[in-house]
Amino acid sequence: MATHKITVTVNGAAREADVESRLLLVHLLRESFRLTGTHIGCDTTHCGACTVLLDGQPVKSCTVLAVQADGREVSTVEGLERDGKLHPVQEGFWEKHGLQCGYCTPGMLMTGCALLARTKEPSEQDIREAISGNLCRCTGYVNIVQAIQYAAAKLRER
Amino acid sequence: MIPAGFDYHAPATLSEAVALLSRYGEGAKVLSGGQSLLPLLKLRLGHAEHLVDIGRIPGLEYIKEEGGMLRIGGRTRESALEQSELIRGRYPILYDTVRVIADPLVRNLATVGGNLAHGDPGNDHPATMLALGAQVVAVGPSGERVIPIDKFFLGLFTTALQPDEILTEIRVPSPPPRSGGAYVKLERKVGDYATAAAAAQVTLGANGVFDHVGLALTNVGPTPVRSQDAEDALIGKRPTDAVIAEAARRAADASSPTPDRRGSVEYKRDMARVLAGRALKQAVQRAGGQ
């Protein structure tokens, strides 16, 4: 089986790798690039713990081949913090207690960021629909919704 | 989970892609959005020697109305369909359908062509396309052919597509005035396959009777189930509760669900009946009838 030389822009920096055809994007990120903030949850396209942004769109990185990301941009949770300051969505999760065990959190953060990049004033329903592909088994979602609302307000102040 | 090994190809043109499929025959699979294919390969329920990724071929993602038809590029993402004003305004049945496919993250990659070509009776577009009387365009080594949707779904995970053909376009006749459609799905949670679902597309005549009806069901048989018998029961009649109830009963009779964790045969058939009735009523309302 042939390998492929790929270049992926991860959190703004171009990174190269030699990958097998079957390597999944989530494994490229965690194992080749050692970016372990992206979690593997169900590994069957259900839970969304592995959510990253691919060219700005949230996708489940357990269901994308690494080679499909060749020449494209990937954003992970590691790229959210800037100059030692949390991204407003991260701040929202801190302020509103949007996590308990934290397993779903990286995926929730990435989905939240993508939503707020597209919508300045999402309704509660918009938020609930946006995160409907990200499962949380701790919070009952209430605080996650509030965290994203907090971030939306914070971003509007800017 | 890691799929068994395969070779990956990313052709830049359609003819290159078809040539690869011809060369590798049954051992090759088309990779579109990958949201059904990759899970199958990871679970090792499916196997491929070669994946031919059509994601780098330009010109396969579009939504436009042209020549009395809606044309959807085979590789158009579900999220694009969902965001299209044209779809929302003119094809509410398609908007209903796309909103209940998997979840928003999956819809960012999943494609309309893939949803049909996969041949999964649990997928949502097939029943809707049957109700709409769509056509599927396939490109293979000897050129392009147009397949009526009624001849497309042959069996469980089996379609009329040959191993060396690629689904490039879906064509839907633009609805005449006083038309409406709806897709109604019963699912246990977001992202689940339908326990049952119904797609209805109707056109009413000037006197308020059914002029044209397309009615089909999701996940209650080895293929999506269109019921000619139910459609016949409606043509020329006014959309009264009794007429719709009779058609819904006939539609459910045409189904052959299997029992699983979503329910028994009896439950699924009865849900098919209820959903067919609701889809018809909503379609009639949207067509401007009562």
Contacts between the chains, C-beta under 8 A, distances in Angstrom:
chain1	res1	chain2	res2	distance
A	1	B	5	4.6
A	1	B	6	7.1
A	1	B	7	6.0
A	2	B	7	5.9
A	4	B	8	6.8
A	20	B	5	7.2
A	21	B	5	7.1
A	21	B	6	5.6
A	21	B	7	5.7
A	21	B	8	3.7
A	21	B	51	7.0
A	22	B	2	6.2
A	22	B	3	4.6
A	22	B	4	7.3
A	22	B	5	5.7
A	22	B	6	6.1
A	22	B	41	7.8
A	24	B	2	7.2
A	24	B	38	7.9
A	24	B	42	7.9
A	27	B	2	7.7
A	43	B	1	5.2
A	43	B	42	7.2
A	44	B	1	7.7
A	44	B	39	6.0
A	44	B	42	7.5
A	44	B	43	7.3
A	45	B	35	6.6
A	45	B	38	7.8
A	45	B	39	5.2
A	45	B	102	7.9
A	45	B	106	6.5
A	46	B	191	6.3
A	48	B	103	7.6
A	48	B	105	5.9
A	51	B	105	6.1
A	54	B	108	7.9
A	54	B	109	8.0
A	57	B	79	7.3
A	57	B	108	4.4
A	58	B	104	7.6
A	58	B	105	5.2
A	58	B	108	6.4
A	59	B	105	5.9
A	59	B	108	5.3
A	59	B	109	5.4
A	60	B	105	5.4
A	60	B	106	6.8
A	62	B	42	7.9
A	63	B	34	6.4
A	63	B	35	5.9
A	63	B	38	4.9
A	63	B	39	6.4
A	63	B	106	7.7
A	63	B	109	7.3
A	64	B	34	6.8
A	64	B	38	7.5
A	64	B	109	7.0
A	65	B	8	6.7
A	65	B	31	7.9
A	65	B	34	7.2
A	65	B	38	7.2
A	65	B	51	7.9
A	67	B	8	5.3
A	67	B	10	7.5
A	68	B	31	8.0
A	68	B	34	7.3
A	68	B	53	6.6
A	68	B	55	6.6
A	70	B	10	7.9
A	111	B	105	7.0
A	129	B	104	6.7
A	130	B	104	6.1
A	132	B	103	5.3
A	132	B	104	6.4
A	132	B	190	4.3
A	132	B	191	7.5
A	133	B	102	7.4
A	133	B	103	3.0
A	133	B	104	5.4
A	133	B	105	3.9
A	133	B	106	6.3
A	133	B	190	7.1
A	133	B	191	6.4
A	134	B	105	7.4
